[in-house]
Amino acid sequence: MPLDNNRSEAALRKAALGRKNFLFVGHESAGENLAGRYALVATCEANGVNPEVSLADVLLRVQTHPNSCARRGASRRTPTAPPCS
């Protein structure tokens, strides 16, 4: 085990800065969204994955998925399609 813990301290520093910034998001649901995105980015970075590339891939897959509400339009509902929420 190394004598220093620079990597863990750097990770905690990011979380502490984020926690301070989360106080000023303006709305509770905005804070929840921001926390989710922050968790996604932190998980990607911890696993050595580029967060931008990963998020772009996920958004493309969701948009082109056969059951996607974005593909058929969230306002249009077909009788056999489940409701978009």
URGIDA-V932349 format. One record per run of one state. SS is the DSSP state (2 for helix, 1 for strand, 0 for the rest). FROM is the first residue (numbers start at 1). LEN is the number of residues. If there is no record, write none. Layout:
# URGIDA-V932349
SS,FROM,LEN  SS,FROM,LEN
This chain:
# URGIDA-V932349
0,1,5  2,6,17  0,23,5  2,28,19  0,47,4  2,51,14  0,65,4  2,69,4  0,73,13
